[in-house]
Amino acid sequence: RQGVPQKPYTFLDEKARGRFGVIRECKENATGKHFMAKIIPYEHESKQSILQEYEILKSLHHERIMALHEAYITPRYLVLISENCLGKEILYSLIDRFRYSEDDVVNYIIQILQGQEIGR
């Protein structure tokens, strides 16, 4: 959508900050549902490359992949509104354990390969 995402959403706490953008919790005003918003600033020259993430997310539909709810583009920002995934990032979850059995590793590899298949 074109336009300002502040009208249908109330932006809440910042959850993370990365190299390419900021993640903030947001609430859909019409329903009260909570989502996550990834706010990505861009320059006009980089608009097409920044839209690639949007194109990828809108094409993915799987129970194990975060679903894109909607997206907004403004003259300076791409705002991706996604389902609110609770819990830690996968890397931090993997670090928490000291040892893994072969079965654990096989299970993780299968999940990664399934995720790659979905993305094709």
Sequence and secondary structure as in RCSB ss.txt:
>XXXX:A:sequence
RQGVPQKPYTFLDEKARGRFGVIRECKENATGKHFMAKIIPYEHESKQSILQEYEILKSLHHERIMALHEAYITP
RYLVLISENCLGKEILYSLIDRFRYSEDDVVNYIIQILQGQEIGR
>XXXX:A:secstr
 BS TTTTEEEEEEEEE SS EEEEEEETTT  EEEEEEEE  GGGHHHHHHHHHHHHH   TTS  EEEEEE S
SEEEEEEE   S  HHHHHHH S   HHHHHHHHHHHHHHHHHT 
